[in-house]
Amino acid sequence: MANFSNKYTSEKQRFAETENRFKALIEATSDVIYSLSPDWQEMRELDGRGFLKDAHAPTKNWRSANIYPDDLDLVNTKIQECIREKKVFQLEHRVLRVDGTRGWTFSKAIPILDEEGEIIEWFGTAQDITLRKDAEEALQIAKAQSDQQKRLYETVTSSTPDLLYVFDLNYRFTYANKALLNMWGKTWEDSIGKRLLDNGYEPWHAEMHEKEIDYIKETKLPIRGEVSFPHAVLGNRIYDYIFTPVFNEQGEVEAIAGATRDVTDRKKWEENLENTSKTLQGLNEELANTNHELEASLGEIAKVNEELLKAHVKIEEGQIAFRLAVNAANFGTWYIHSITREFITDARLKELFGYYEDETLSIEQALAQITEEYRPYVAEKLENAISDNGDYDVTYPVIGFHDNRLRWLRAIGNLKADHSGEFSAFTGVVMDITDQYLASAEIRRAEENLRMAVDAAGLGTFQISAQDRIFTASPKLKTFFGFHPDEIMPYEAAINQIHPDFREAVAKGVERAFSEGTRFEMEYQIIGYHDEKLRWVRAIGEVQLKEGKEYFTGVIHEITERKLDEIRKNDFIAMVSHELKTPLTSVKTYIQLIHRKLKDDDNLSKMLSKTDQQINKMTEMINGFLDISRLESGKIHLNKELFDLSLLLKDAEEEAAATIHSHILIFSPIESVIVNADKNKIEHVISNLVNNAVKYSPKGSTIHVSCTSDHEFAYVSVKDNGHGIKPEDARHIFDRYYRVDSDNMRSISGFGIGLYLCSEIINHHKGTISLESEVGKGSDFVFSLPISPVQL
């Protein structure tokens, strides 16, 4: 019993301690605390904390006393749902505060369950969120007003007579306002992205501005000048311009903003003034000859007036230059008194912080719009600049006060002492760099994604500059050529590692890409620099323009295993074909001998003739396989010679007349045309096309063979009146082993080798081969050969 008593006393003490800690927690929080009966009908206790009316005794009218009438249905529905599902009650709703005004609360109540899982009580808290909800409602109203103000501002900006524009670092226009487009007489689409020469600037004029842009990139200082330029309507005019650097968050120049004003009328006035001044000077000289004393007096007055005029002009020019620069870059400006901290801003700066033009904006309000992670940093830089003349060039994000819009801003300022010496003025500008900041971030992400994709694919990348042939290779590409990943690999070294059989072709292909802009795509063999390992690679590249300069860029991937499989396959085909030709030749000889001895037996003679025809077909197919293996292994060679194509076609006509009796062959008259080609292989192409026309057209139909030429090519056409070829088959007709699947073709033997061989032979001669066909009307095969400049 003593043990049980001690245990009970200990448990009671712990319960009391827990209860005391819980009461202390309730006292420490600022939230409203309440408890309710299981059915929510009776509120047992409510500590309103000055927000809601307290309830120290159970009460049943708590809903009418505390809940805003319009929200009663919402609250009651939520209560019934939570009681039914025994889940936590959470809801934002309006309430009646202690002073009778409307407020907002976030209420959360937790059900207390007994051992059987039934609700015995609800315990909850209510948080005062009135300020946040009121701010949200005000923000919605403010956003609508801000959108209207923004449209008005853009309308005013677009109507300015000044010419406003922006260059990128490659001298291309990235922005031009309406006034500038009208001056050019061009549209936005025809102008933006173009350089100065493209927009009508004379070479000397374009070169001058490009040098000025280079100067700004190097010095980060603005530059001003005056130049004449032809207006699209008004003719030649004189313009005063200023170029101002636009900086990124790292303080580097990323664009050039410009503003130009037509000063033609002012220049004419200055010229008239100068002419008048010269006239007056002449009169003064005449008067000086009469009265030296008067001359001295007038001279002194003239000097004073001249100095005053110069000073006035300089002040006016400085004000114009500053205003042009600010307007061109769309800057916001500010002024802070170092002692009183008076803060004066223009309408543009207020807009950047999400305020209206007629609203007051304090330093504290401006800092409050800066995001929390940047706010201490900007505040520290601002105070250091005002108090200690520290550097102030900061980039930071802000959330617009009314429009809730995220903007990235760059602020630049400096401290200038007042002429009285009693205080200093901290002044500067703020620019919106949101587009540039987000674009830079997007470019960095895209480049990283591309690099990861290339690495994942096991590709090597390269770049060759057109101007000096500087060769840049990725570590993966270096390993293909047998170099170490961190080793320097010059362009000449890479070329030297290409197998001698391919080296010249690769070098010519690269030079052709530079000179003609053609796409480079080639398979070749490499000998490793260190390991001397033989590798096959496939390279793809093309010339691209980057920052105004040409580069040959591309990728290389290793295809050694695939290439070796192809070589082994071709060697096997060649071996089998050679082995088959020997017994076929013997069989053909025996059949011819037997045919002579049994020529009197008509039946056996016919059978032997058909057997001989089948052996001829098999021999042709074996020869075709041999040619394919030679093509794919690179061992087929062209024995070119100069010959008259018309004579070759004449021989083909005579052979066809002697061997083909099932069709009508018409060879059109052909003029002499000299080509430099492999005569035997071109003869094979003509024979193959004619034999195909015979095989795939009805007996008795006509086959036309013709040849035409222009100053570059000779064109040979073989046209039949056969079954024709469907468009879906025509696209693949020159593919290796392709056979048309139709009822008309199934009775005709073949492996789809002939037209593939014809295509390869013509391509090796730098010619073309094509097909025009219509189902039911026949086909027309045409191939071309370059005409030799040397004629027999």
TORTORNU-640158 format. One record per residue: x, y, z of N, C-alpha, C in turn. Coordinates in steps of 0.02 Angstrom, whole numbers, plus 50000, padded with zeros to 5 digits. Each point is the difference from the previous one (the first is absolute). Layout:
<recs>
XYZXYZXYZ...
</recs>
This chain:
<recs>
500414993950000499595006150000500435006350000500564999650035500455005950003500275001649931500194994849964500265001149932499485003149956499384997450005499465002849959499885007250018500015001750063499895006950022500545004649974500624997750004500565004149974499935001149925499834994649965499935000549927499445004849982499434999550038499445004549986500205007250012500365001250056500225006950015500465002649945500454995849976500475002049946499625001849937499524995949980499615001349939499615006550007499735001250060499625006150012500445006249994500614999450025500475005649996500185001549927500144994549963500175001149929499425003149963499394997950015499415002949967499945007450016500125001750064499965007150021500535004149964500614997249995500545003649965499835001149927499734994849968499815000649929499465005349991499505000050046499465004849996500265007150009500485000850046500295006750011500375002449938500394995449969500365001949938499515001849944499454996349996499515001449948499685006850010499855001850065499725006550014500495005549983500644998750014500525005049984500045001149925499944994549961500025000649927499415004249974499424998950031499405003949980500105007450015500305001450059500115007050018500515003349954500474996149974500545002949958499775001649929499504996549975499805001049930499535006149995500005003149941499585005849987499344998049968499924993649982499404997649967499424999550050499395000549974499394998950039499954992650017499844998250063499954993150022499274998650021499744994149978499314998450018499924992550006499444997950034499824992950004499244999649991499774994349969499304999249982499764993150019499344999650007499694993550013500054995649937499884993450007500084995549942499585002249940499405002950011499575001949944500065007449982500475003550032500145007149986499425004650022499514997550036499455004250021500205004750057500474997650042500185003950059500745001649999500165006450006500705002050006500155000450075500464995950021500144999550071500475005550024500455002249956500475005250020500275003449937500105006750004500285003749943500445005650028500654999649985500465005450018500115004149937499655005649993500005003949938500635004049987500435000850048500635003649993499915007049970499455003350016499885006749976499755000249928499954994249968499774999649931499254998249998499814994750037499304998050005499775001050073499354999850010499725000850067500154993750042500245001050061500174994450044499364996450022500084993550015499454996050028500294995750055499935002150063500294996350056499514994950028499385000049977499504995150021499694996949937499754993850005499694996949941499445004349971499975000349934499505004149966499814996649935499365001049979499764996949939499885005049944500055006350015499895005049947500665002649971500524996050005500675002349978500035001249924499604996549961500025001049927499755006949981499425002050027499745006649984500435005650028500364998550055500415005150031500665001049965500264994849967500685000349974500064999349924499544996549968500064998649928499645005349960500335002349947499705005149955499384996949968499425003549999499374997049978500044996749931500345003349952500034997349932500394993549996500404998350052500414993949997499724994550044499405000950031499724994950045499894993449964499695000249940499874993849963500654996349983500515003849981500654996949983500294996550060499995003350058500294997150062499604993950022499325000549999499584994450023500104993849956500065001149934500114994349954500664996650016500515004050012500664997150015499994996250067499635002750050499954996750065499684993149993499444999649964499664993749991500444994949965500385002349951500454995549963500534997150047500305004350042500544997750045499734995550055499405001450027499704995650051499864993149969499735000149940499824993749966500614995749986500555003249977500604996249980500534999950055499855003250059500465000150058500695002549979500025005349960500645002649975500115007150026500605002449991500195006650025499615005449962499755005050038499645005649970500515005549982500025002149936500445005449977499615004449952499975006750012499615004349957500205007350011500045003749944500085007250002499315003149992499785004450046499345003049995499995006750037499485003849988499945006550032499684999350069500195004650045499755000050069499815007150020499645000550057499845006450031500505001150056500415005249993500515001250049499705003250064500425001050051499775002850064499665006749990500295004149952499725006749989499414999949952499774994249980499424999549956500155000449926500635001349983500195000449929500134993049972500024999749934500124993749966500744998350000500174993950013500694997649997500034993349966500614997549993500114993449968500394995650048499864993650000500374995350042500134993549962500544996750020500134993249978499904995650062499464996049999499804996150058500184992749989500284996850052500194992949996499814996750066499594994649996499784996450060500134992649992500234996850054500194992949998499524996150045499704994449975499554996050042500394995950051499744999850062500294995850054499574993750005500314994149990499624993749997500124995950063499474996150020500084995450056500284993449976500034995050044500304993549982499594996549947499355001449995499584996849949500015004049934500385005449998500055004049939499455005049992499635001650052499465004849995500265006950023499725005349970500215006850016499725002050068500455002350044499785002350066500085007650008500405003049955500125007250005500385002349938499955006549986500395003149946500445005450032500635000149980500465005150025500285003749939499975006950001500215003549939500335006750012500285002749946500325006650000499755003949940500015006650007499795004449945500525005549993500265000849939500535004949987499715006149964500185005950021499775006249969500375001149934499654999449943500325000949934499685005949963499715004650039499635005549970500455004249954500605001750025500445004249960500184996749933500154993550002500184996649937499414999849951499404998550025499434999549955499835006949972500045005250042499885006849974500515001849947500634998050012500535001549951499874996449934499754993850004499864996249939499455003449959499485002250034499465003449965500245006649969500425003750038500275006249973500454998749940500374994550003500464998349946499634998549935499434996750004499614998649940499765006449968499765004650042499775006549973500585003849969500574999850035500585003849976500264997249935499984993449992500254996949938499615002449939499345000350006499605002449944500185007249983500095004250051500195007049987500705000449969500464995650022500685000049974500024998249926499594995149981499994997949929499785005949956499515003750023499765005849962500555005249994500365001250056500545005050000500564997749953500164993549998500534997549957499845001049926499374998849981499805001049930500085007449981499815004450045500075007249987500735001849991500434997350043500725001749996500314997649934499824993849979500284997449937499765004349941499395002550003499755004349946500415006449996500145003150058500395006250002500714998849974500314994550022500694998549981500074998949925499524996549971500054998549928499915006149956499725005450028499875006049959500555005250004500564998550034500535005050005500335001249933500205006249982500335001449936500724997749999500314999050059500694997850003500064992949973500584998549970500134993349973500334995950055499674994750023500254995950054500134993049974500554996950022500204993549973500504996850047500104993449989500484996150039500384995449954500674999850009500434995349963500204994250046500104993949972500354994950038500755000749985500414995950029500735000749995500264998049931499564997449957500194998349931499745005249950499855006050026499795005849960499314999149969499604995250025499334999049972499485003950041499505002749965499465003550035499554994950034499895000850066499524995850035499375003850019500015006749990499405004050013500055006449959499445002349974499965006549966499295002650011499945006450021499325002550011499695002349934499385002150005499615001649941500315005749960500275004950036500305005849966500594997949957500414995350026500584997749961499794995949940499494995850009499764996049944499725004549945499655005450020499745004749950500575003649964500535001750037500585003349969500324995549948500054993550016500284995249952499514998649943499355000550015499504998049951499944992449997500094996750059500004992750001499544997650057499854993449999499594997050052500454996950052499694998250057500374996750054500314993449975499604996149962500244993549978500605000649953500005005449959500555000949952500625003150031499965002250063500555003850030500334996650059499594997150044500274997250063500404993749984500584999450032500454994449987500495001449944499925005949965500445001849945500555004650026500545000249962500565004350018499925006749964500475004650012499945006849974499985000049923500444996249968500004999949927499344997549973499704995150034499364997249977499435005150005500065005050043499485005050009500165006649964500444999749949500105005749957500575004650018500404998350050500565004250018500574998949950500335005449980500574999549955500584996650037500474996849962500544996350034500395004150050500195006349981500395004150047499615001550063499345001049990499565001650057499934993950046499894994149971499944993950040500654998550037500565000949964500654998650032500125004750059499815006349993500095004950054499614997950062499364998249991499594998050057500254993550031500234995349960500264993750027500625001350043500435004649978500595001750041499795003350066499485004249996499755003250062499724994850048499654995049973499734994650042500584996150032500524998649961500584996550028500325004250055500035006649991500295004450051499594999650065499345000049994499574999750059500084993250036500054994549961500104993550031500654999850039500525003449974500664999950033500035004650060499725006149993500085005150053499415000350047499414997349978499375000350039499775007250010500185004449952499825007050004499545001849942499535004750009499585002249945500405004249950499725000849940500335004049949499475003949961500195006049977499535004349966500295002549935499585001149951500245002449936499465003249959500195002149940499535003349954500154997449930499484998549962500104997049934499395001649956500104999849935499455001049953499764993249975499354999549985499714993749978499375001649959499884996349945499425001449958499354997550033499535004650009499344998250025499594997249942499574995150015499614996749948499545004949963499785005550033499545004849970500315006949994500365002350051500245006950003500685001049966500314994549977500665000749969500555000250052500595002649980500584999950044499895004850060500114997350061499915003850061500614999350044500075004450050500564999750046499734997850068500344995150031499764997050061500545000450055499775001550061500424999850060499834993550036500514995950016499874993550030500444998950061499764995450044500404997850057499894992650010500564996450009499994992850013500174999050074499614995850035500104998850072500054992550012500494997750042500064992850014499434997650045499794993849987499524996550042500374994250032499994999850067500414995150036499584994150025500344994150004499674994250030500154999950075499784994850033500084999750073500734999450021500454997849955500704999650017500375006549985499645005049977500325006449985500325000249931499864995149957500274999949933499485002949951500265003249947499555002849950499674994449961499324999949998499654994849963499595002849942499945006649996499645003149945500175007449999499835003349944500115007249993499345003349986499785004750042499395003849989500185006649967499595002049951500155006249964499395004449995500135006549995499485005049990500265005149950499585001849951500205004649948499465005349991500235006249990499525005649990500195003849936499485001849962500105003949939500175007250019500625002249983500235006850018500125004149937499694998049945500115003549936499835007450006499405001450028499785007050006500465003950046500224996950055500465003450045500675001549966500254995449960500635001049965499955005849950499425000349965499905005549954499995006750037499674999950059499995006250040500705001950021500404995050020500695001450021500415002749942499884997249939500365002549941499815007349986499345001450005499785006949990500315004650052500014997550062500305003950054500745001349988500344994849974500715000749986500125005149944499584999649947500065004949946499875007150024499485000650043499865006750028500585002450042500294995350038500575001850042500595002549958500114996649943500555002249956499875007049973499365001249982499825006749974500125005350053499784998450061500115004850055500745001150013500394994649993500725000650011500325004749949499754999549938500265004649948499835007250016499385001150023499815006850019500425002550058500114995450048500415002050058500715001949978500274996349950500685001649977500025007049967499465001549961499975006649969499955005550054499584998750051499955004950053500655000750040500374994350004500635000250036500515004549967499975000149931500465004449964499855007350015499375001550017499815006850015500145002050072499864995250046500065001650071500294994050036500665000550017500344994450032499714998650070499805005150035499724999050067499354996149997499565001949952499364996549993500124992749980500514999049959500174993249979500194995750059500425002950046500204996150059499404998250043499565004850011499404998750041499564994649969499885000849935499584995049967500334993150001500675000049994500354993650002499914996450066500055003950055499914997050065499294997450009499525004049978499304997950005499884993649960500304999749940499914994149957500284993850033500585000850032500304994250034499564997550056499735004850040499564998050055499384996449973499715002949947499404997049971500144993049973500594999249969500204993649971500074994750055500315001850055500084995450055499334998150030499565005050007499344998650026499614995349954500065001249934499654995849951500264992850003500674999450004500294993250004499764996450063500015003750055499784996950063499274997849995499595004349971499284998449993499914993849955500384999949945499944994449953500214993550034500555000350039500234993950034499494997550050499705004750038499494998050048499414996949964499795003349946499424997449962500154993149970500614999349972500194993649970500034994550053500275001750059500034995050053499314997750022499545004850006499324998250019499664995849947500115001849937499704996249945500284992949998500674999650006500334993449998499744995550056499965002950060499774995950056499284997749990499575004749978499294998249989499934994749945500395000849946499974995149946500224993250024500544999850039500254993650025499494996650045499715003950046499514997250046499384997649963499755004149952499414998049962500144993949957500604999949969500174994449956500014993550037500295000050059500064993950039499384998650042499525004550001499394999250039500174999350075500455004450024500234999850069499505003550046500014997850063499695003850054500555003850037499865005950025500515004050034499785001750071500505001350045499855001850068500505005250027499805003250056500425004950035499884998950075500564999350039499954999250073500445005350033499705003950045500385005050039500374996250055500675001050004500414996050047499835001550073499735005950015499855001750070499284998550017499535002849961499294999250016499724993449973500374996849956499784993949966499365001049960499915006249977499445001449955500094995749937499474996649979500034995349944499545002549944500305001949943499625002649943500124995349941499464997849967500064995449943499575002549942500144997349941499575001449943499474994649993499555000949952499444995349991500244993149979500544999749960500244993549976500254995750059500365003050047500254996250057499424997350042499495004250010499424997550038499684994149964499965000449934499704994649962500404993550009500675000550002500424994150008499884996650067499825003950052499864997250066499264998550009499595000749948499304998350003499565005350031500235006450000499605005550027499725004249944499475004050015499715004549952500395006650000499935003649945500385006249991499835005250053499365000350022499805005250047500074997750073500294994150012500094997650068500685002150027500035000550067500635001550034500394993550010500665000249986500424994150008500595001950043500054996850058500565001350046500554994849990500595001350030500544995149996499794993450032499655000450057499794994050035499504996049958499555003549965499524996549958500354996649941500495003449971500374997149944500374993850022500355000350058500364994250026499534994250015499385001750022499524994750018499804995949939500045002949940499814996449939500554995449975500615000850026500554995649982499904993350036500134994549966499884993450030500444999250063499764995850045500294999650067500744998249999500204995449954500704997850002500485005449975499765004849960500435005349974499965006550041499475000750040499865006450032500585002350046500274995850045500555002450044500615002249960500164996249947500585001749959499935006949967499415001349970499885006449967500005005750050499684999050058499985005250052500705001850023500424994950009500695001350022500395003949947499934998049936500355003649946499765007249995499345001150009499725006749996500285004550056499994997450061500255004050057500755001549993500384995149977500725001049990500145005349947499585000049946500095005049947499855007050025499465000950040499815006650024500475002550054500194995550046500415002150058500745000449984500264995349960500734999549989500195000649927499545002249957500145000649928500244993449971499704994550023500194993449975499714998549932500254994649970499764997949934499264997950004499605002249951499304998049998499824998049929500044993549987499804997149936499744993050017499344999550010499714993850027499444997649954499924993449999499464996849962499584995950050499335000749996499584996750049499304999149971499604995250027499314999149979499515003850045499465002649971499485003350038499324997049982499535000450048499304998149989499595006450000499685001649943499625006249993499475000750055499965006050028499545001250057499284998849980499805002849942499314999249978499914994149952500464999349952499914995049948500274993150018500364999550058500274993550023500444996749948500315004149956500404997449945500734999550021500334994549982500714999250014500415003549946500455004450021500465003349954500714999450027500494999349954500705000450019500255007049981500275003750050500225006949989500755000550012500305004949965500695001750013500025007550017500295001750058500045006950023500735002250003500135006049973500675002950001499945007150027500425001750049499965006850028500685002350025500055006550012500615002950029499825006150041500465001850045499905005550048500355006349974499635005549998500295006349977499885005450053500545003750018499945005250051499635006049972499575003050041499655006149981500505005850000499875005149959500475005649996500075003750066499504999450044500045003350065500464996350048500124993649986500434995950043499654997450061499355001550010499654998050060499734992949996499874997749940499734993349992500214997249932499864993649990500144996849935499344997349972499994999449934499424997249965500194993349971499644994850021500114993349973499494999049943500254999549938499564999649942500194993949958499534997849959500154994349957499414998049958500084994249967499494997549955499864992750016499404997749982499794993050007499744997749932500224994249978499784997449935499704993050009499514998549958499674993450001500404995249956500304994950030500414995149963499684993050004499344999850011499674993550009500104995449940499885002549939500054995849940500714997549992500505004550008500704997949992500184994850053499795001150062500184995450055499704993149987499354999849983499674993649989500274996549938500155004049947500274997049939500694997050013500425003350039500664997450016499934993550039499544999850046499904993950040499764994349955499545001549952499754994949955500544997449954500435004549976500564997849957500474995450038500155001950062500444995750040499704993150010499344999750012499684993450009500024996049935499865003349942500004996549936500694997349983500525004050012500684997749985500194994050043499805000250064500154994450044499634993749979499355000749979499624994249976500314996949937500225004549954500324997549939500654996350015500405002950046500634996750017499884993250031499504999550043499844993550032499764995049948499595002349951499754995549948500574997249957500475004449981500584997849960500424995150038500135001550064500414995450041499664993350007499345000150011499634993750010500014995749937500005003149942500004996349937500694997649980500515001750038500684997949983500275003249938499785006149985500225003549941500595004650015500445000749952500535004950004499805006149960500155005950024499825006249966500635003849980499935004049945500575003949977499765006649972500475004749993499885006649971500635002449966499935002549938500575002649962499825007049976500415005050017499865006949978500205000749927499585003749963500135001049929500605004549988500135004750045500515005049988500714997250010500134996750056500684997750016500054992550009499464996349988499994992750006500194997550070499835004050051500114997750069499514994350013500274994350024499624993850008499884998950075499364999450019499814998650069499634993450003500254995350041499724993350004499814998350072499464996250008499804997750066500454994350022500044998750066500414994450024499824993349968499354998849988499794993749970500264999449929499995005449961500254999749931500754998650000500375002950047500724998850003500154992650010499594996650041500124992950010499884996049936499535002149957499904996649936500645000249958500375005750003500605000849960500634997550037499904996850058500564997150035500395004950043499725005950013500325004950043499724999450071500375002850049499755000250068499485005650005499494999350044499475005150004500255007050015500555000650040500255006750017500575002249955500124996549946500565001549955499775004749945500465004549979499845004549944500024996149935499485001049957499974996549936499865005249945500535002549966499905004849946499624996949940499765004349956499624997849942500434995549955500645002049990500444996049957500124993150030500064999650067500104993550033499404995449989499405002950005499404995949989499974997349929500175004249950500004997949930500524994549989500585000650032500534995149991499814993150027499554999750049499814993550028499474996549958499735003349949499524996849955500384995349954499734994249988500324995149956500145003049931500604998749971500175003049935499484999149946499634994450002499494998849949499435005150003499915003350057499445004650009500225007250013500645001150014500245006550024499835005649951500164999149938499895005349950499255001549992499594994750000499275001049991499715003950059500234998550062499745003550059500215007449997500645001449985500245006949998499625004049947499884996949941499625003549947499285001150021499724995150036499315000950022499925005850049500495000850045499985005650047500065006649963500485000449953500095006249962499395001649958499684994949972499405001149959499435002650044499964997750063499495002550046500115007550013500645002150007500145007150011499855004249937500214997549942499955004049939499305000049969499644994350005499354999349967499424999550049500164999450064499464999550050499654993350000500324994849971499684993449996500054996350067499564995450010500004995850061500544994749993500384998950054500534994950000499744993850035500034994249967499794993750029500414994549969500424996650040500484995349972500194994850053500134993849976500274994750041500724998849980500464999650048500704998949983500354996750059500634997949985500394996250049500545004450031500134998950065500495003950038500534995350029500625002450001500544996450034500165003750064499924996950058500105003350064500705002850008500055006150026500655003450006500474996350049499734998250059500424996650049499924992449996499394997649995499894992850003500034996649931500035004049945500034997449931499424995249985499465000850036499414995849989499615002649940499764995449958499595001849942499275000650022499715005849986499305001250017499645002749939499374998049992499565003049950499555005150035499925005949970499575005150028499545002749946499455003050022499545003649955499975007250024500145004749955500025007150017499455003749962499675004650036499475004349971500145007150022499995004749953500135006950018499745004949948499975006450019499795005349954500275006650026500025004949955500255006650017499445004150032500155003150057499515004150035500315006850016499565005050009500215006850016499915001250074500565001850034499975001550072500355006650012499615004750027500265006650017500365003249940499694999349942500265003249940500574996249967500204994250025500564996249972499754993049981500334997149947499814993449976500414994650036499644994750019500334994250031499714993749969500444995049989499794993449978499924995750062499394998250018499874996350062499664993549984500094995150043499674993649989500154995050054499804993749987500094994650048500314994049964500354995850039500314993949975499824994450049499794994249973499914994250044500324993949969500204995450043500374994149977499524994849974500174997049941499594994949968500424993949983500544998850039500474994749983499664993249995499614998150049499684993449999499544999249940499585005149987499544999549942500384999649935500545003949994500385000049938500354993449989500284997250054500344993549994499504994649980499385000450027499494995249980499845000649926499965006249975499875001049928500574997249957500625001350022500574997549961500004992449999499884996950058499984992650002499434997449956499435003450001499444997849958500175000649926500305005649980500185001049929500534995049978500494998750045500514995149983499694993149990499504998550043499674993549993499614999649934499645005449983499625000149937500484999249942500565003650001500474999649945500294993049994500164996950057500294993249999499494995049971499385000450026499494995349977499865001049926499985006449978499855001549930500554997249955500635000950020500564997249960499974992449997499834997050059499974992750001499434997449956499445003749996499444997849959500125000949926500405005049982500105001449929500374994349965500474996850036500414994749969499574994149978499594996950045499594994449976499485002249948499745006150007499505002349951500315000549930500625002349997500345000449935500084993149969500184995250042500084993149975499334997249976499485001050040499334997549981499785003149934500125006649993499805003449938500374997149940500644998550009500404997149945499734993149980499854995850051499734993349985499335000449964499575004750022499345000649969500075002149927500465004549986500105002249930500254994249957500454995950028500254994149963499434995049987499614998750052499444995249991499505002849950499905006750002499525003149955500204999149928500655000449986500234999049931499884992849977500124995250045499924993049981499274997949994499565003450037499294998149999499575005249965500305003749952499615005349967499444997349956500054993749982499474997149959499394998150041500084999250065499444998350044499705006650026499425001949970499705006550016499835000650074499714994950030499805000550071500605001050045500524995849992500595000750042500355006649987499985002149937500335006349982499665005950035499334999950002499645005450034500144999950075500024993950029500134999550071500705002650018500494998249957500685002550012500055007549991499615002949954500005007349991499735003550061499464997350028499725003050061500484999350059500334994250003500494999050053500575005149994500215001149938500545004949988499785007050020499365001649986499755006750020500005000850076499804994750036500005000450073500705000850028500484996549969500695000750023500255007149987499795003049942500195007149986499735004750054499374998750020499705004250053500384999250065500174993750017500364999050062500685003349998500334999849941500655003249993499945007550009499475003049971499895007250007499905001850074499614995950038499895001550070500654999550040500414994949985500634999350035500465005949986500015002149936500405006049983499745006250037499335000250007499725005650037500215000150072499994994050032500234999650070500735002050006500404998049951500715001850000500085007649996499605003149956500055007349993499795003550064499484997450034499785003050063500554999550052500314994150006500534999350050500575004749985500155001149935500545004649983499815007250017499365001749987499775006850016500065001350074499744995450040499985001250073500684999850032500474996249971500674999750028500455005449971499745004149955500405005449970500484997649948499924993949974500484997149952499785000849927499415002949989499805001049930500345006249973500294999449941500385005449970499715001749932500045006349982499765002349935500595000849953499984996549944500515000849948499745005049949500095006450016499705005249958500405001049936499635001749948500305001749935499535004749963500275003649952499575004349959499694995849944499335000349994499684996449945499355003649982499754998449942499395003149973499404995950025499585002950041499434996550028499514997849945499975003849946499544998249945500214993449968500664998749995500244993749971499854994150046500065001250066499844994750047499264998149995499575005049993499284998649992499854996649933500405001549951499924996749934500164992650007500544998350038500174993050012499444996650039499715003550049499464997150038499394998649956499875004549951499444999149954500114993749957500614999149976500134994149958499954993650039500255000050062499954994050042499284998450017499595005150014499304998950016499624997349939500175002549941499664997649939500154992649988500594997850021500204993149988499724995350053499885002450060499824995550056499285000850024499685005749986499335001350026499515000249942499544995149999499504999549947499295000550026499925000650066499335000050029499715007150004500405005249991499775006950007500265004249942499695005949993500225004849949500465005050033500655000149982500475004750029500135005749951499905006150022500125005949959500545004250032500575000849967500555004350022499965006549961499865005450035499945006549966500685002249974500005003949946500645002549973500395003950055500654998850004500405002850054500605003749970500115006150024500595003849979500614997850041500585001349972500624998250033500085003950065500174996550055500125003250064500564996150036500525003450020500594996850029499965000350076500114994150031500014999650073500644996650022500215001450062500584996850029499754995150053499944993649982499674995250044500284993049988499794995350042500174992949992499524997049949500254998849942499574998049944499634993550015500344995050028499684993550013499445000750052500125004150051499495000650052499395004049976500115005149957499435003649972499624995549952500364995749964499664995149956499584995350042500254998050059499614995750046499365003550022500045006550016499415003750021499475000249945500215001749939499535000349944499674993349988500414994650000499754993249989499504998150054500165001650063499554998350055499335003549994500015006649983499375003749993499584997449943500334998349943499634997449942499704993250017500404995550031499754993450017499425000450051500055004750048499445000950047499375002149964500075004749951499425002249962499674994249963500434995449974499734994149965499644995550049500304998850060499714995450049499345002650028499945006650010499425002650037499495003649956500014998749934499495002849955499724994449956499385000649978499674994649961500374998749934499984993849978500314998349936499665003949944500405002149950499745003949944499975007450013500125002250064499975007250015500655003349978499995006750000500575003949973500435002650058500654999849989500495002750048500405005349963500025006150029500355005749970500655001350038500555000749963500655001950029500225006549966500185005050040500205006449972500565003050041500335004949971500555003450034499995007449981500005004450050500035007249990500585002850041500165006449990500555003050038499915007550005500325003050050500065007350005500745001550007500195005850024500705001850003500374996650058499634996350045500334996850057499924992450000499414997449983499874992950007499694997049937500114993449992499644996049950499484995950037499394999449972499454996550033499774994349956500014993850027499784994049965499344997850030499494998849958499344998150022499804993349970499734995550043499724993549978499284999950024499535000549952499295000850017499614994149972499564997050042499594994449978499275001650010499574995649975499275000650008499744994350043500364998350052499844994250041499515001350055500074996150054499505000250054500055006350043500595003150000500095005950042500154998250073500235004850038500224998850069499635004850046499744997550055499655004350048500485004950033499765005950021500455004950032500364997350062499654995850041500324997450060500574995249983499954996649941500554995749978500545004049965499805005349964500495004149963500515003150046499805001650062500465003250047500584995450020499894993449993500524995150021500284996049942499845001949939500164995749943500754999149991500415004950023500734999449993500334997550064499594997850049500294997150061500254993049987500514998050038500294993349993499504994750020499924994949960499574994150010499265001750002499815005949975499295001850002499644997049940499444996750013499594997049947499285002450008499705002149945499305002150000499554994050011499555000650050499554994450017499335001149967499904996749942499355000549965499904993649959499384998949979499844994049961500394999849934500125005949970500345000349935500744998350006500295000850061500724999250008500204993150027499534996350030500194993950034500274994649953499825000149938500234994949952500685001749971500275005950018500645002249972500544999150052500554996549982500534998550047500445006150011500374999850056500475005550016500055001150074500565003250022500115001350071500015007550016499815004349952500005007250014500705002950003500464997149958500695002350001500145004849943499684998849941500185003649939499955007550005499425002650021499925007350003500435003150054500134996250054500455002650052500705000949971500234995149961500665000549968500025005849951499475000849961499975005649952500075006750037499635000650055500025006250039500705001350027500344994950026500675000950028500505001949945499944996849942500465001649945499925007249978499385002249991499885006949978500235005050054499874998450064500215004550054500765000650002500364994449987500735000349998500255004349942499595001049950500175004349943499775007250011499765001650062499745006750016499385001849958499624994949982499385001149963499404998650043499414999949969499384998650036499594994949962499574996450036499544995349969499325000850033499475000049960499335001450028499484995949962499395000150028499444996349971499385004350001499644999949943499335002849996499544994549976499484998650039499574994449982499285001450020499554997049962499285000450015499714993149990499644997750050499724993249998499554999249940500134994649962499604998549940500245003549937500475004650005500245003849942500744999149986500374997050046500714998849986500465004050044500654999249986500535003150040500535003149954500335005250026500535003449963500605000750048500544996149987500625000550038500485004649963500275004950037500455004949969500635000450044500604999449966500625001350037500405005349964500425003550038500405005449971500744998750013500435002649954500724999650006500305006849984500495002350038500325006449983500344999749932499915005349962500335000449934500725002150009500454996749966500715001750005500145006649965500405004550032500185006249966500464998949941500324994150001500454998249943499614995749951499965002149938499634996349949500494996749951499814994149977500434996349954500055003549932
</recs>
